[in-house]
């Protein structure tokens, strides 16, 4: 095996299969499998397979841990040779290459963003993206995201709106990230850059819908107006309800589905009304059959939807039986308040 070069030498150095196999101490078949799975970068040369030397960690023999994530950020139809050539091409207006950015902890995110937005041709200069914070949800680290407001522009908004439509119509289990990319007219790599997994994207969409609905409700004149203008209204084209239904029947847990989403619109209006009570203007007589059907509907789906109610109410420590009893007490009040000749 030829002497290994350190990273102070040119990044355009390449190894052949025997060198890579000896360094990694694995078979050629295992190397080919890693290439197919995009765990390492290799491409056909002049009768041999070539491997960019910068991807090998000489201090801790193996593939640098940044490499698989870097490769996954590209669309699957981007050829490995194109990736290899692009990775050592100087960024326009800069003296650095994407590979050099990748190998530094403080610029690795820049390299991943460039890879996600890759297009054939010269590498364009990109300003470094704003640093992203992260949060842990259900023991998984996902990008923290502030919901984009309806009417705003940008690739992220297009992705979220396309995902909301597809998830609500087909059910999350039957939607792929590639379908979302096609519907949003963005690259698969860009979706991967923003969300990494379909689960993270689903959480982001639910946060968008809950946030949008909450803002709409909070902007109403009072709690009664919020109910009048949202009950059965087309606030989100019914997407939240349909997605919740799909999630329930697919067994998606509230933590996975809702992430950090919390219901605040009705809550703020109810709290304001309770501070200054005003009696609502309602019809004189009620249909007991409608009331009975409403109670029957709530009772029939209670076990299915209660975990999601608890998550939206941000009451993770509430005893389930206590929550059930509170809801039944509210229904009793409703029956009494709707009585004839009250």
Buried (B, 14 or more C-beta within 10 A) or exposed (E): EEEBBEBEEEBBBBBBBEBBBEBBEBEEEEBEEBBEEBBBBBBEEEEEBBBBBBBBBEEEEBBBEBBBBBBBBBBEEBEBBBBBEBBBBBBEEEEBBBBBBBBEEEBBBBBBBBBBBBEEEEBEEBEEEEEEEEEEBEEBEBBEBEBBEEEEEEBBBBBBBBBBBBBBEEBBEEBEBEBBBEBBEBBBBBBBBBBBEBBBBBBBBBBBBBBBBBBBBBEBEBBBEBBBBBEEEEBBEEBBEBBBBBBBEEEBEBBBBBBBBBBBBBBBBBEEBEEEEEEEEEEEEBEEEEBEEEBEEBEEEBEEBBBBBBBBEBEEEEEEEEBBEEBBEEBEEEBEEBEEEE
